[in-house]
Amino acid sequence: MSLSFGMQLPIQAQSTIFVEDWERTAGADELKTVARACDRAGFAYVAVCDHVAIPRAKADAMSTTWYDTIATLGWLAGVTSRVGLLSHVYVAAYRHPLQTAKAFATLDALSGGRAILGVGAGHVEEEFDALGVSFAGRGALTDTAIDEVRTAFADEWGGGDLGQSPRPVQPGGPPIWVGGSSPAAMRRAALRGDGWLPQGPPKEGMASAIARIRDLRDAAGRTGPFTIGAFGPPGPPEKVAASIPYFEELGVDQVQVRFPSISCADLVDQIERFSALVTQPG
């Protein structure tokens, strides 16, 4: 199997768009159970979202339940052994780049090199206002953050007089995957990222979006590993597994899967069934 698979974990984010009824009364035990199931199943990563505070006007749709990204990923590092730990996605504009670099370098060190920094520009204007960050300037802030975080990952002193340790385990630091399906986000992924995390289907379709990203990388002379992500169709394991040839033909590298579920045990069962379907003997 050439594709790898990951999952945004339940419980830690409870938007009405995707939350299941059982998640509303679940907590750390269930979160650990699902993460460990993904770990055993050979998933490439488990993912945690990022919101600091939800405005009252949006709370009915988004809810206010969004676990802190770094605290949750750090805890997950201690209850799993091999699965990658992805922020999907971290709003880098909310924090100083040195703060982001410190958090993810530490996560990488403590997890034995399993951190993946997924970044995005953010979309809740009231959240930016509350944090004193320019919503209009979030794109430029995100670009700057990626560049400065990468410098801090690569060099203890970041080319200046401020040093950061512990150092990340992965050479050059955790890979930086850029989230978003807008033209600006795809350009950011191509020119600054180590991978692309689409947020919904791009207007031009996945095939055209992937071709565009590759053209941008070629034009900029960017070489080296680059991870193309996609969302699998939500559904039972058999439906998701049946979509694999489509993603392989597109040239996708990793697919984020979602299995609608009625309980924690049901979700774990589906993770195990999916693993059995996509694992090649030998």
LUMBA-901996 format. One record per atom (N, C-alpha, C): residue number from 1; residue in three letters; atom name; x, y, z. Coordinates in steps of 0.1 Angstrom, whole numbers. Layout:
! residues N
     k     r    a    east   north      up
   NUM   Ala   CA       X       Y       Z
...
! end
This chain:
! residues 282
     k     r    a    east   north      up
     1   Met    N       8     -12       0
     1   Met   CA       0       0       0
     1   Met    C       9      12       0
     2   Ser    N       7      21     -10
     2   Ser   CA      16      32     -11
     2   Ser    C      10      44      -3
     3   Leu    N      -3      44      -1
     3   Leu   CA      -8      55       7
     3   Leu    C      -7      53      22
     4   Ser    N      -6      64      29
     4   Ser   CA      -7      63      44
     4   Ser    C     -20      70      48
     5   Phe    N     -24      67      61
     5   Phe   CA     -37      72      65
     5   Phe    C     -36      79      79
     6   Gly    N     -45      88      81
     6   Gly   CA     -45      95      94
     6   Gly    C     -59      98      98
     7   Met    N     -61     103     110
     7   Met   CA     -74     106     115
     7   Met    C     -74     118     124
     8   Gln    N     -83     127     122
     8   Gln   CA     -86     138     132
     8   Gln    C     -93     131     143
     9   Leu    N     -88     132     155
     9   Leu   CA     -94     125     167
     9   Leu    C    -108     131     170
    10   Pro    N    -117     122     175
    10   Pro   CA    -129     127     181
    10   Pro    C    -127     134     194
    11   Ile    N    -138     139     200
    11   Ile   CA    -138     145     213
    11   Ile    C    -131     158     215
    12   Gln    N    -118     159     209
    12   Gln   CA    -110     171     211
    12   Gln    C    -116     183     204
    13   Ala    N    -124     181     194
    13   Ala   CA    -131     192     187
    13   Ala    C    -145     188     184
    14   Gln    N    -155     197     188
    14   Gln   CA    -169     193     187
    14   Gln    C    -178     202     180
    15   Ser    N    -173     206     168
    15   Ser   CA    -182     214     159
    15   Ser    C    -194     205     155
    16   Thr    N    -205     212     154
    16   Thr   CA    -218     204     150
    16   Thr    C    -217     199     136
    17   Ile    N    -207     203     128
    17   Ile   CA    -205     198     115
    17   Ile    C    -202     183     115
    18   Phe    N    -194     179     125
    18   Phe   CA    -189     166     125
    18   Phe    C    -190     158     138
    19   Val    N    -194     164     149
    19   Val   CA    -194     157     162
    19   Val    C    -204     147     162
    20   Glu    N    -201     135     168
    20   Glu   CA    -211     124     170
    20   Glu    C    -217     126     184
    21   Asp    N    -229     121     187
    21   Asp   CA    -236     123     199
    21   Asp    C    -228     117     211
    22   Trp    N    -221     106     209
    22   Trp   CA    -214     100     220
    22   Trp    C    -202     108     225
    23   Glu    N    -196     117     216
    23   Glu   CA    -185     124     220
    23   Glu    C    -188     135     230
    24   Arg    N    -200     139     231
    24   Arg   CA    -204     151     240
    24   Arg    C    -202     147     255
    25   Thr    N    -202     134     258
    25   Thr   CA    -200     130     272
    25   Thr    C    -187     122     274
    26   Ala    N    -179     122     263
    26   Ala   CA    -167     114     264
    26   Ala    C    -155     124     269
    27   Gly    N    -144     118     272
    27   Gly   CA    -133     125     277
    27   Gly    C    -119     119     275
    28   Ala    N    -110     120     284
    28   Ala   CA     -97     115     282
    28   Ala    C     -96     100     280
    29   Asp    N    -104      93     287
    29   Asp   CA    -103      78     285
    29   Asp    C    -106      74     271
    30   Glu    N    -117      79     266
    30   Glu   CA    -121      76     252
    30   Glu    C    -111      82     242
    31   Leu    N    -106      94     244
    31   Leu   CA     -96      99     235
    31   Leu    C     -84      90     234
    32   Lys    N     -79      86     246
    32   Lys   CA     -68      77     246
    32   Lys    C     -71      64     239
    33   Thr    N     -82      58     241
    33   Thr   CA     -86      46     235
    33   Thr    C     -86      47     220
    34   Val    N     -91      57     214
    34   Val   CA     -91      59     199
    34   Val    C     -77      61     194
    35   Ala    N     -69      70     201
    35   Ala   CA     -56      72     197
    35   Ala    C     -47      60     197
    36   Arg    N     -49      51     207
    36   Arg   CA     -41      39     208
    36   Arg    C     -46      29     197
    37   Ala    N     -59      29     193
    37   Ala   CA     -63      21     182
    37   Ala    C     -57      25     169
    38   Cys    N     -56      38     167
    38   Cys   CA     -49      43     155
    38   Cys    C     -34      39     155
    39   Asp    N     -28      40     166
    39   Asp   CA     -14      36     168
    39   Asp    C     -12      21     164
    40   Arg    N     -21      13     170
    40   Arg   CA     -20      -2     167
    40   Arg    C     -23      -5     152
    41   Ala    N     -32       3     146
    41   Ala   CA     -36       0     133
    41   Ala    C     -26       5     122
    42   Gly    N     -15      12     126
    42   Gly   CA      -5      16     117
    42   Gly    C      -8      29     110
    43   Phe    N     -17      37     116
    43   Phe   CA     -20      50     110
    43   Phe    C      -8      59     110
    44   Ala    N      -6      68     100
    44   Ala   CA       5      77     100
    44   Ala    C       4      88     110
    45   Tyr    N      -8      92     114
    45   Tyr   CA      -9     103     123
    45   Tyr    C     -23     103     130
    46   Val    N     -24     109     141
    46   Val   CA     -36     114     147
    46   Val    C     -35     129     148
    47   Ala    N     -47     136     146
    47   Ala   CA     -46     150     145
    47   Ala    C     -55     157     155
    48   Val    N     -51     169     159
    48   Val   CA     -58     177     169
    48   Val    C     -59     191     163
    49   Cys    N     -71     197     165
    49   Cys   CA     -74     211     159
    49   Cys    C     -69     222     168
    50   Asp    N     -72     234     164
    50   Asp   CA     -67     246     172
    50   Asp    C     -77     258     171
    51   His    N     -83     260     183
    51   His   CA     -91     273     185
    51   His    C     -88     277     199
    52   Val    N     -87     290     202
    52   Val   CA     -84     295     215
    52   Val    C     -96     298     223
    53   Ala    N    -106     305     217
    53   Ala   CA    -118     309     223
    53   Ala    C    -129     312     212
    54   Ile    N    -140     306     214
    54   Ile   CA    -151     307     204
    54   Ile    C    -161     318     207
    55   Pro    N    -163     328     198
    55   Pro   CA    -173     338     200
    55   Pro    C    -187     333     203
    56   Arg    N    -194     340     212
    56   Arg   CA    -207     335     215
    56   Arg    C    -216     334     203
    57   Ala    N    -215     343     193
    57   Ala   CA    -223     342     181
    57   Ala    C    -221     330     173
    58   Lys    N    -210     323     174
    58   Lys   CA    -206     311     166
    58   Lys    C    -207     298     175
    59   Ala    N    -210     300     187
    59   Ala   CA    -209     288     196
    59   Ala    C    -219     278     194
    60   Asp    N    -231     281     189
    60   Asp   CA    -242     271     186
    60   Asp    C    -237     262     175
    61   Ala    N    -230     267     165
    61   Ala   CA    -225     259     154
    61   Ala    C    -212     252     157
    62   Met    N    -203     260     163
    62   Met   CA    -189     255     165
    62   Met    C    -187     248     179
    63   Ser    N    -196     251     188
    63   Ser   CA    -194     247     202
    63   Ser    C    -182     254     208
    64   Thr    N    -180     253     221
    64   Thr   CA    -168     259     227
    64   Thr    C    -158     248     231
    65   Thr    N    -161     236     227
    65   Thr   CA    -152     224     231
    65   Thr    C    -141     223     220
    66   Trp    N    -129     228     223
    66   Trp   CA    -118     227     214
    66   Trp    C    -106     225     223
    67   Tyr    N    -101     213     225
    67   Tyr   CA     -89     211     234
    67   Tyr    C     -77     218     229
    68   Asp    N     -69     223     239
    68   Asp   CA     -56     229     235
    68   Asp    C     -48     220     227
    69   Thr    N     -42     225     216
    69   Thr   CA     -35     217     206
    69   Thr    C     -23     210     212
    70   Ile    N     -14     219     218
    70   Ile   CA      -1     214     223
    70   Ile    C      -3     205     235
    71   Ala    N     -11     210     244
    71   Ala   CA     -14     201     256
    71   Ala    C     -19     188     253
    72   Thr    N     -28     187     243
    72   Thr   CA     -34     174     239
    72   Thr    C     -24     166     231
    73   Leu    N     -16     171     222
    73   Leu   CA      -6     164     215
    73   Leu    C       5     159     224
    74   Gly    N       9     167     234
    74   Gly   CA      19     162     243
    74   Gly    C      14     151     251
    75   Trp    N       1     151     256
    75   Trp   CA      -4     140     263
    75   Trp    C      -5     128     255
    76   Leu    N     -10     129     242
    76   Leu   CA     -11     118     233
    76   Leu    C       3     112     231
    77   Ala    N      14     120     231
    77   Ala   CA      27     114     229
    77   Ala    C      30     104     240
    78   Gly    N      25     106     252
    78   Gly   CA      28      97     263
    78   Gly    C      19      85     263
    79   Val    N       8      84     256
    79   Val   CA       0      73     256
    79   Val    C       0      65     243
    80   Thr    N       8      69     233
    80   Thr   CA      10      62     221
    80   Thr    C      25      59     219
    81   Ser    N      29      51     209
    81   Ser   CA      43      48     208
    81   Ser    C      49      51     194
    82   Arg    N      41      51     183
    82   Arg   CA      47      53     170
    82   Arg    C      39      62     161
    83   Val    N      26      65     163
    83   Val   CA      18      73     154
    83   Val    C      23      87     154
    84   Gly    N      22      94     143
    84   Gly   CA      26     108     142
    84   Gly    C      16     117     149
    85   Leu    N      20     129     153
    85   Leu   CA      12     138     161
    85   Leu    C      11     151     153
    86   Leu    N      -1     153     147
    86   Leu   CA      -3     164     138
    86   Leu    C     -13     175     143
    87   Ser    N      -9     187     142
    87   Ser   CA     -18     198     144
    87   Ser    C     -26     201     131
    88   His    N     -39     200     132
    88   His   CA     -47     201     119
    88   His    C     -58     211     122
    89   Val    N     -56     224     120
    89   Val   CA     -43     230     118
    89   Val    C     -40     241     129
    90   Tyr    N     -28     243     132
    90   Tyr   CA     -23     253     141
    90   Tyr    C     -24     267     135
    91   Val    N     -30     276     142
    91   Val   CA     -31     290     136
    91   Val    C     -19     297     141
    92   Ala    N      -9     297     133
    92   Ala   CA       5     302     136
    92   Ala    C       4     317     139
    93   Ala    N      -5     324     133
    93   Ala   CA      -5     339     134
    93   Ala    C      -9     343     149
    94   Tyr    N     -15     334     156
    94   Tyr   CA     -19     337     170
    94   Tyr    C      -7     338     180
    95   Arg    N       4     332     176
    95   Arg   CA      16     331     185
    95   Arg    C      28     337     178
    96   His    N      38     341     187
    96   His   CA      51     345     181
    96   His    C      57     332     176
    97   Pro    N      64     333     164
    97   Pro   CA      71     322     158
    97   Pro    C      80     314     168
    98   Leu    N      87     321     177
    98   Leu   CA      96     314     186
    98   Leu    C      88     306     196
    99   Gln    N      76     310     199
    99   Gln   CA      67     302     208
    99   Gln    C      63     289     201
   100   Thr    N      59     291     188
   100   Thr   CA      55     279     181
   100   Thr    C      67     269     179
   101   Ala    N      78     275     176
   101   Ala   CA      90     266     174
   101   Ala    C      93     259     187
   102   Lys    N      93     266     198
   102   Lys   CA      96     259     211
   102   Lys    C      86     248     214
   103   Ala    N      73     250     211
   103   Ala   CA      63     240     215
   103   Ala    C      65     228     206
   104   Phe    N      67     229     193
   104   Phe   CA      68     218     184
   104   Phe    C      81     211     185
   105   Ala    N      92     218     187
   105   Ala   CA     105     212     189
   105   Ala    C     105     203     202
   106   Thr    N      98     209     213
   106   Thr   CA      97     201     225
   106   Thr    C      88     189     223
   107   Leu    N      77     190     216
   107   Leu   CA      69     179     213
   107   Leu    C      76     168     205
   108   Asp    N      84     172     195
   108   Asp   CA      92     163     187
   108   Asp    C     102     156     196
   109   Ala    N     109     163     205
   109   Ala   CA     119     157     214
   109   Ala    C     113     147     223
   110   Leu    N     101     151     229
   110   Leu   CA      95     142     239
   110   Leu    C      89     129     232
   111   Ser    N      84     131     220
   111   Ser   CA      78     120     213
   111   Ser    C      87     111     205
   112   Gly    N     100     114     205
   112   Gly   CA     109     106     197
   112   Gly    C     108     109     182
   113   Gly    N     105     122     178
   113   Gly   CA     104     125     164
   113   Gly    C      91     123     157
   114   Arg    N      80     125     164
   114   Arg   CA      67     122     158
   114   Arg    C      59     134     155
   115   Ala    N      64     146     158
   115   Ala   CA      56     158     156
   115   Ala    C      55     162     141
   116   Ile    N      43     167     137
   116   Ile   CA      40     173     124
   116   Ile    C      33     186     126
   117   Leu    N      39     197     121
   117   Leu   CA      33     210     123
   117   Leu    C      24     213     111
   118   Gly    N      11     211     113
   118   Gly   CA       2     216     103
   118   Gly    C      -2     230     106
   119   Val    N      -1     239      97
   119   Val   CA      -4     253     100
   119   Val    C     -15     258      90
   120   Gly    N     -23     268      95
   120   Gly   CA     -33     275      87
   120   Gly    C     -34     289      90
   121   Ala    N     -41     296      82
   121   Ala   CA     -42     311      84
   121   Ala    C     -54     314      94
   122   Gly    N     -63     305      97
   122   Gly   CA     -74     308     106
   122   Gly    C     -85     315      99
   123   His    N     -97     315     105
   123   His   CA    -109     320      98
   123   His    C    -119     327     108
   124   Val    N    -117     327     121
   124   Val   CA    -127     333     130
   124   Val    C    -122     347     134
   125   Glu    N    -128     357     127
   125   Glu   CA    -123     371     129
   125   Glu    C    -123     375     144
   126   Glu    N    -134     372     151
   126   Glu   CA    -135     376     165
   126   Glu    C    -124     370     174
   127   Glu    N    -119     358     170
   127   Glu   CA    -108     352     178
   127   Glu    C     -96     360     176
   128   Phe    N     -93     364     163
   128   Phe   CA     -81     373     161
   128   Phe    C     -83     386     169
   129   Asp    N     -95     392     169
   129   Asp   CA     -97     405     176
   129   Asp    C     -94     403     191
   130   Ala    N     -99     392     196
   130   Ala   CA     -97     390     211
   130   Ala    C     -82     388     214
   131   Leu    N     -74     383     205
   131   Leu   CA     -60     380     208
   131   Leu    C     -51     392     203
   132   Gly    N     -58     402     198
   132   Gly   CA     -50     414     194
   132   Gly    C     -42     412     181
   133   Val    N     -47     403     172
   133   Val   CA     -39     400     160
   133   Val    C     -47     404     148
   134   Ser    N     -41     410     138
   134   Ser   CA     -48     415     126
   134   Ser    C     -53     403     118
   135   Phe    N     -67     403     116
   135   Phe   CA     -73     394     108
   135   Phe    C     -69     396      93
   136   Ala    N     -69     408      89
   136   Ala   CA     -66     412      75
   136   Ala    C     -51     408      72
   137   Gly    N     -43     408      82
   137   Gly   CA     -29     405      79
   137   Gly    C     -25     391      82
   138   Arg    N     -35     382      84
   138   Arg   CA     -32     368      88
   138   Arg    C     -23     361      78
   139   Gly    N     -25     363      65
   139   Gly   CA     -18     356      55
   139   Gly    C      -3     359      56
   140   Ala    N       1     372      57
   140   Ala   CA      15     376      58
   140   Ala    C      21     371      71
   141   Leu    N      13     372      82
   141   Leu   CA      18     367      95
   141   Leu    C      21     352      94
   142   Thr    N      12     344      87
   142   Thr   CA      14     330      86
   142   Thr    C      27     327      77
   143   Asp    N      29     334      67
   143   Asp   CA      41     333      59
   143   Asp    C      54     335      67
   144   Thr    N      54     346      74
   144   Thr   CA      65     349      83
   144   Thr    C      67     339      93
   145   Ala    N      56     334      99
   145   Ala   CA      58     324     110
   145   Ala    C      64     311     105
   146   Ile    N      60     306      93
   146   Ile   CA      66     294      87
   146   Ile    C      81     296      85
   147   Asp    N      85     307      79
   147   Asp   CA      99     310      76
   147   Asp    C     107     310      89
   148   Glu    N     102     317      99
   148   Glu   CA     109     319     112
   148   Glu    C     109     306     120
   149   Val    N      98     298     120
   149   Val   CA      98     286     127
   149   Val    C     108     276     121
   150   Arg    N     108     276     108
   150   Arg   CA     118     267     101
   150   Arg    C     132     270     104
   151   Thr    N     135     283     105
   151   Thr   CA     149     287     109
   151   Thr    C     152     283     123
   152   Ala    N     142     284     132
   152   Ala   CA     145     280     146
   152   Ala    C     146     265     147
   153   Phe    N     139     257     139
   153   Phe   CA     140     243     139
   153   Phe    C     154     239     134
   154   Ala    N     160     246     125
   154   Ala   CA     172     242     118
   154   Ala    C     185     245     126
   155   Asp    N     183     256     135
   155   Asp   CA     195     261     142
   155   Asp    C     191     265     156
   156   Glu    N     199     260     166
   156   Glu   CA     196     263     180
   156   Glu    C     195     278     182
   157   Trp    N     203     285     175
   157   Trp   CA     204     300     178
   157   Trp    C     196     308     167
   158   Gly    N     190     301     157
   158   Gly   CA     182     308     148
   158   Gly    C     189     319     140
   159   Gly    N     202     318     139
   159   Gly   CA     210     329     133
   159   Gly    C     211     341     141
   160   Gly    N     207     341     154
   160   Gly   CA     208     353     162
   160   Gly    C     213     350     176
   161   Asp    N     208     358     186
   161   Asp   CA     214     357     199
   161   Asp    C     204     350     209
   162   Leu    N     194     344     204
   162   Leu   CA     184     337     213
   162   Leu    C     184     322     209
   163   Gly    N     187     314     219
   163   Gly   CA     188     299     216
   163   Gly    C     176     292     222
   164   Gln    N     173     280     215
   164   Gln   CA     162     272     220
   164   Gln    C     166     257     220
   165   Ser    N     164     251     232
   165   Ser   CA     166     237     233
   165   Ser    C     154     233     243
   166   Pro    N     150     220     242
   166   Pro   CA     156     209     235
   166   Pro    C     154     210     220
   167   Arg    N     163     203     213
   167   Arg   CA     163     203     198
   167   Arg    C     153     193     193
   168   Pro    N     147     195     182
   168   Pro   CA     138     184     176
   168   Pro    C     146     172     172
   169   Val    N     140     161     172
   169   Val   CA     147     148     168
   169   Val    C     148     147     153
   170   Gln    N     138     151     146
   170   Gln   CA     138     150     131
   170   Gln    C     148     161     126
   171   Pro    N     156     157     116
   171   Pro   CA     166     166     110
   171   Pro    C     158     178     104
   172   Gly    N     162     190     108
   172   Gly   CA     155     202     103
   172   Gly    C     142     205     110
   173   Gly    N     138     196     119
   173   Gly   CA     126     198     127
   173   Gly    C     114     191     121
   174   Pro    N     103     192     127
   174   Pro   CA      91     186     122
   174   Pro    C      87     191     109
   175   Pro    N      82     183     100
   175   Pro   CA      77     188      87
   175   Pro    C      66     198      89
   176   Ile    N      65     207      80
   176   Ile   CA      54     218      81
   176   Ile    C      45     215      69
   177   Trp    N      33     211      73
   177   Trp   CA      22     209      63
   177   Trp    C      13     221      63
   178   Val    N      10     227      52
   178   Val   CA       1     239      51
   178   Val    C     -13     235      48
   179   Gly    N     -22     240      56
   179   Gly   CA     -36     237      54
   179   Gly    C     -44     248      46
   180   Gly    N     -54     244      39
   180   Gly   CA     -62     253      32
   180   Gly    C     -64     250      17
   181   Ser    N     -76     254      12
   181   Ser   CA     -79     251      -2
   181   Ser    C     -80     263     -11
   182   Ser    N     -77     275      -5
   182   Ser   CA     -78     287     -13
   182   Ser    C     -65     288     -22
   183   Pro    N     -66     297     -32
   183   Pro   CA     -53     299     -40
   183   Pro    C     -42     303     -32
   184   Ala    N     -44     312     -22
   184   Ala   CA     -33     317     -13
   184   Ala    C     -27     305      -5
   185   Ala    N     -36     297       0
   185   Ala   CA     -31     286       9
   185   Ala    C     -23     276       0
   186   Met    N     -28     273     -11
   186   Met   CA     -21     263     -20
   186   Met    C      -7     269     -24
   187   Arg    N      -7     282     -27
   187   Arg   CA       6     288     -30
   187   Arg    C      15     288     -18
   188   Arg    N      10     290      -7
   188   Arg   CA      18     290       6
   188   Arg    C      24     275       8
   189   Ala    N      15     265       6
   189   Ala   CA      20     252       7
   189   Ala    C      31     249      -3
   190   Ala    N      29     253     -15
   190   Ala   CA      39     250     -26
   190   Ala    C      52     257     -23
   191   Leu    N      52     269     -19
   191   Leu   CA      64     277     -18
   191   Leu    C      71     276      -4
   192   Arg    N      63     273       6
   192   Arg   CA      69     273      20
   192   Arg    C      68     260      27
   193   Gly    N      58     251      23
   193   Gly   CA      56     239      31
   193   Gly    C      63     227      27
   194   Asp    N      62     217      35
   194   Asp   CA      67     203      32
   194   Asp    C      55     194      29
   195   Gly    N      43     200      28
   195   Gly   CA      31     192      25
   195   Gly    C      19     201      24
   196   Trp    N       8     195      19
   196   Trp   CA      -4     203      17
   196   Trp    C     -16     195      24
   197   Leu    N     -24     202      32
   197   Leu   CA     -36     196      39
   197   Leu    C     -48     204      33
   198   Pro    N     -55     199      23
   198   Pro   CA     -66     206      18
   198   Pro    C     -77     207      29
   199   Gln    N     -84     218      29
   199   Gln   CA     -95     220      38
   199   Gln    C    -108     221      30
   200   Gly    N    -114     210      27
   200   Gly   CA    -125     209      17
   200   Gly    C    -119     209       3
   201   Pro    N    -128     205      -6
   201   Pro   CA    -124     203     -20
   201   Pro    C    -120     217     -27
   202   Pro    N    -109     218     -33
   202   Pro   CA    -106     230     -40
   202   Pro    C    -116     232     -52
   203   Lys    N    -118     245     -55
   203   Lys   CA    -128     248     -66
   203   Lys    C    -125     242     -79
   204   Glu    N    -112     241     -82
   204   Glu   CA    -108     235     -95
   204   Glu    C    -107     219     -95
   205   Gly    N    -110     213     -83
   205   Gly   CA    -109     199     -82
   205   Gly    C     -95     195     -77
   206   Met    N     -94     183     -72
   206   Met   CA     -81     178     -66
   206   Met    C     -71     177     -76
   207   Ala    N     -74     171     -88
   207   Ala   CA     -63     168     -98
   207   Ala    C     -57     181    -102
   208   Ser    N     -65     191    -105
   208   Ser   CA     -60     204    -110
   208   Ser    C     -52     211     -99
   209   Ala    N     -57     210     -86
   209   Ala   CA     -50     216     -75
   209   Ala    C     -36     210     -73
   210   Ile    N     -36     197     -74
   210   Ile   CA     -23     190     -72
   210   Ile    C     -13     194     -83
   211   Ala    N     -18     195     -95
   211   Ala   CA     -10     199    -107
   211   Ala    C      -5     213    -105
   212   Arg    N     -13     222    -100
   212   Arg   CA     -10     236     -97
   212   Arg    C       1     237     -87
   213   Ile    N       0     229     -76
   213   Ile   CA      10     230     -65
   213   Ile    C      23     225     -71
   214   Arg    N      23     214     -78
   214   Arg   CA      36     209     -84
   214   Arg    C      42     219     -94
   215   Asp    N      34     225    -102
   215   Asp   CA      39     235    -111
   215   Asp    C      46     247    -103
   216   Leu    N      39     251     -92
   216   Leu   CA      45     262     -84
   216   Leu    C      58     258     -78
   217   Arg    N      59     246     -73
   217   Arg   CA      71     241     -67
   217   Arg    C      82     240     -78
   218   Asp    N      79     235     -89
   218   Asp   CA      89     234    -100
   218   Asp    C      94     248    -104
   219   Ala    N      85     258    -105
   219   Ala   CA      89     271    -110
   219   Ala    C      98     278     -99
   220   Ala    N      95     274     -86
   220   Ala   CA     104     280     -76
   220   Ala    C     116     272     -73
   221   Gly    N     118     262     -81
   221   Gly   CA     130     253     -79
   221   Gly    C     130     246     -66
   222   Arg    N     118     243     -60
   222   Arg   CA     117     236     -48
   222   Arg    C     118     221     -50
   223   Thr    N     127     214     -44
   223   Thr   CA     128     199     -45
   223   Thr    C     127     193     -31
   224   Gly    N     128     180     -31
   224   Gly   CA     127     173     -18
   224   Gly    C     113     168     -15
   225   Pro    N     112     161      -4
   225   Pro   CA      99     154      -1
   225   Pro    C      88     165       1
   226   Phe    N      76     161      -4
   226   Phe   CA      65     170      -3
   226   Phe    C      52     161      -2
   227   Thr    N      45     162       9
   227   Thr   CA      33     153      11
   227   Thr    C      20     159       7
   228   Ile    N      13     152      -3
   228   Ile   CA       0     157      -7
   228   Ile    C     -10     149       1
   229   Gly    N     -19     157       7
   229   Gly   CA     -30     151      15
   229   Gly    C     -43     152       8
   230   Ala    N     -53     144      14
   230   Ala   CA     -66     144       9
   230   Ala    C     -76     139      20
   231   Phe    N     -88     142      18
   231   Phe   CA     -99     137      27
   231   Phe    C    -105     125      20
   232   Gly    N    -106     114      27
   232   Gly   CA    -114     103      22
   232   Gly    C    -129     105      24
   233   Pro    N    -137      98      17
   233   Pro   CA    -151      99      18
   233   Pro    C    -156      94      32
   234   Pro    N    -164     102      40
   234   Pro   CA    -168      97      52
   234   Pro    C    -177      85      50
   235   Gly    N    -176      75      58
   235   Gly   CA    -184      63      57
   235   Gly    C    -178      51      64
   236   Pro    N    -183      39      62
   236   Pro   CA    -178      27      68
   236   Pro    C    -164      24      62
   237   Pro    N    -157      15      69
   237   Pro   CA    -143      12      64
   237   Pro    C    -143       6      49
   238   Glu    N    -153      -1      46
   238   Glu   CA    -154      -7      32
   238   Glu    C    -155       4      22
   239   Lys    N    -163      14      24
   239   Lys   CA    -164      25      15
   239   Lys    C    -151      33      14
   240   Val    N    -145      36      25
   240   Val   CA    -132      43      25
   240   Val    C    -121      35      18
   241   Ala    N    -120      23      21
   241   Ala   CA    -110      14      14
   241   Ala    C    -112      13      -1
   242   Ala    N    -125      14      -5
   242   Ala   CA    -128      13     -19
   242   Ala    C    -123      25     -27
   243   Ser    N    -121      36     -20
   243   Ser   CA    -117      49     -26
   243   Ser    C    -102      50     -29
   244   Ile    N     -95      40     -23
   244   Ile   CA     -80      41     -24
   244   Ile    C     -75      42     -38
   245   Pro    N     -79      34     -48
   245   Pro   CA     -74      35     -61
   245   Pro    C     -76      49     -67
   246   Tyr    N     -87      56     -64
   246   Tyr   CA     -89      70     -69
   246   Tyr    C     -78      79     -64
   247   Phe    N     -75      78     -51
   247   Phe   CA     -64      87     -45
   247   Phe    C     -50      83     -50
   248   Glu    N     -48      70     -52
   248   Glu   CA     -35      66     -58
   248   Glu    C     -33      71     -72
   249   Glu    N     -44      71     -79
   249   Glu   CA     -43      77     -93
   249   Glu    C     -40      92     -93
   250   Leu    N     -46      99     -83
   250   Leu   CA     -43     113     -82
   250   Leu    C     -29     117     -78
   251   Gly    N     -22     107     -72
   251   Gly   CA      -9     110     -67
   251   Gly    C      -9     115     -53
   252   Val    N     -19     112     -45
   252   Val   CA     -20     116     -31
   252   Val    C     -11     107     -23
   253   Asp    N      -5     113     -12
   253   Asp   CA       4     105      -4
   253   Asp    C      -2     101       9
   254   Gln    N     -11     109      15
   254   Gln   CA     -18     105      27
   254   Gln    C     -33     109      27
   255   Val    N     -41     101      32
   255   Val   CA     -56     103      32
   255   Val    C     -61     104      47
   256   Gln    N     -68     114      50
   256   Gln   CA     -74     115      63
   256   Gln    C     -88     109      62
   257   Val    N     -90      99      71
   257   Val   CA    -103      91      71
   257   Val    C    -112      95      82
   258   Arg    N    -125      93      80
   258   Arg   CA    -135      95      91
   258   Arg    C    -146      85      90
   259   Phe    N    -148      78     101
   259   Phe   CA    -158      68     102
   259   Phe    C    -169      72     111
   260   Pro    N    -181      76     106
   260   Pro   CA    -192      79     115
   260   Pro    C    -195      68     124
   261   Ser    N    -197      71     137
   261   Ser   CA    -198      61     147
   261   Ser    C    -208      64     158
   262   Ile    N    -213      54     165
   262   Ile   CA    -223      55     175
   262   Ile    C    -217      54     189
   263   Ser    N    -205      50     190
   263   Ser   CA    -198      49     203
   263   Ser    C    -183      48     201
   264   Cys    N    -176      50     212
   264   Cys   CA    -161      48     212
   264   Cys    C    -158      34     207
   265   Ala    N    -165      24     212
   265   Ala   CA    -162      10     208
   265   Ala    C    -164       8     194
   266   Asp    N    -175      14     188
   266   Asp   CA    -178      13     174
   266   Asp    C    -167      19     166
   267   Leu    N    -162      31     170
   267   Leu   CA    -152      37     162
   267   Leu    C    -139      29     162
   268   Val    N    -135      23     174
   268   Val   CA    -124      15     174
   268   Val    C    -125       2     165
   269   Asp    N    -137      -3     165
   269   Asp   CA    -139     -15     157
   269   Asp    C    -138     -11     142
   270   Gln    N    -142       0     138
   270   Gln   CA    -141       4     124
   270   Gln    C    -126       7     120
   271   Ile    N    -119      13     130
   271   Ile   CA    -104      15     127
   271   Ile    C     -98       2     125
   272   Glu    N    -101      -8     133
   272   Glu   CA     -94     -21     132
   272   Glu    C     -99     -28     118
   273   Arg    N    -111     -27     115
   273   Arg   CA    -116     -32     102
   273   Arg    C    -109     -26      90
   274   Phe    N    -108     -13      91
   274   Phe   CA    -102      -5      80
   274   Phe    C     -87     -10      79
   275   Ser    N     -80     -11      90
   275   Ser   CA     -66     -15      89
   275   Ser    C     -65     -29      83
   276   Ala    N     -74     -38      86
   276   Ala   CA     -73     -51      80
   276   Ala    C     -76     -51      65
   277   Leu    N     -84     -42      61
   277   Leu   CA     -87     -40      46
   277   Leu    C     -76     -35      38
   278   Val    N     -68     -25      44
   278   Val   CA     -58     -18      36
   278   Val    C     -44     -24      38
   279   Thr    N     -42     -33      48
   279   Thr   CA     -29     -39      50
   279   Thr    C     -26     -50      41
   280   Gln    N     -15     -49      33
   280   Gln   CA     -12     -60      24
   280   Gln    C      -5     -71      31
   281   Pro    N      -8     -84      29
   281   Pro   CA      -1     -95      35
   281   Pro    C      14     -94      31
   282   Gly    N      22     -98      41
   282   Gly   CA      37     -98      39
   282   Gly    C      43     -85      38
! end
